[in-house]
């Protein structure tokens, strides 16, 4: 194929992608502006051993997701102590995923599922991917729920 033909295909693809709207989550998550999230249990692993050894524990961990903008795909994470951080937002019929990147490059990700909950409460999972340039990473996944705030 000539470079002119390749350029025509790429231009057509770019035009199609530019016309797409961001996917909308199903049900009440499609209009959500804030979610209060609580994760009473989590799993982690001792990464010093081979293979890593899983550890599960109870915890008292909560935060709020707010400032949802489904057009700009942005949200905000607000900690229980009031500190906040901007985050990226992915939306689909499955639910919403909020991705926070810390100042040093670590990633925290929360997915709130459209199905599987009841009333205004939805099932959710929160993953932390915390690295350290001088030591072992600290990774965990927490399980709980997020409640739609009105």
N, C-alpha and C positions, 0 to 999 in steps of 0.2 A: 504494500500500500504506500502511496506517496505521502510526503509530509503534508501536502495540502489536504489529502483525504483524512489523515490523522487529526489535523487541526479542525476540520469540519466535524468530526465525531466528538472531539473534546469540547468544542463550542456548543454542540447540541446537548451533551451531557451536562455541562455547566448551566445551561438555560433550564433544563429540567430540574436539576437540584436547587437552583435559586428560587424556583417557583414552589417548592415544597414548604408546607407549614410544619412546625414542630408537632410531634405526635402528642395527643392529649391522653392523659390517664383516664381510666374508666371511673364512672360514678362520681362520688363526692370529691375524690382527689382531683378531678378536673377543674374545680373552682377553689381549691384550698388556698388559704393565705398563711396559715400557721398550723403546726402540729406540736403537741406536747408529748415527748417520747420518754419512755421508761424501760430500762433493761435490767431485770433482776438477776439474770444468770449470764455467765460468759464461759467461753472455752479459750484456753491458750495452750502453749506447748513450751516445755523446757527444750530450748534449741541447742543446749550444750551437748546433749547426747546424740548418738546415732543408733537408731532413728530417733527423731524428736519424740519426747514423751508428752502425751496430752494431759491437760489438767483442766478440770471444770470446777467453777466456784460460784457462790452467790455473791451478789454485790448490790449496792444502792447507787445507781447511776442513772441520771436523767439530764435532759437538755431540751431545748425548743428549736424547732426549725421554723423560720418565718420569712417574711418578705419575698414570698414565692412570686416569680415573674416567669410565666410559662412561655412568653414571647422571647424574652431575652435569655432564658434558660439560666437564671440566677436565683439564689436563695441566700439565707443567712443562718448560721449556727449560733445559738445563744446558750452559753453554759449556765449551770445552776447558780454560779456566783455572779452572773451578769455580763461576763466578757463575751464578745461576739467576734465572728469571722465571716467574711464573704465566702460563698461556695458556688460551685457549678451545679446545675440541675439537669438531669436527664428525665424525660417524661415519655411514657408509653402506655398502652392499654394495660400493661402488667402492674404499673404503679409509678412511683417517683423515686429517683435515686439522687441523693445530695452528696457531692464530692467536695471535701475540704482539703486543700493543700496547705500545710503549715509553712511558716517562713523559712524553715530549713529544708523543706521538700518532702516531709512525711505526708502520708495520705490517710484520711479517715473517710469512710464511705458508709452512708445509711440508705437502705432501701426500705420503703414503705409500700406494702403490697395492696393493690386495689381489692383483691378477693381474700377471703379467709378470716375476715373480722366480723364484728357485729356492731350495730348502731353506728356511732362515730369513731369506733376504735378499730384500728387496722394492725395486722401482724407486721413486725419490722425486724430487721437485722442490722447491726452496726459493726463494721470491721475497722480495726486499727492496724496500720502498717507503719510501725515506728522503727526507723533505722538509726544507727549510731555509727559514725565513721570509725570509731575506735573500739567498738564492742559488738556483741551479738544484737541482732534486731529483737524487738519486742512486738509480737503480733498477737491479736486476739479477735474473737468474734463474739458479740453479745446478742442475746435474743430477748425480744420483748414486744411492746406495742407502742403505737403512736395514736393519740386521740386528736381528732380534728377540732381546732379551736374556732369558735364562731364569733 
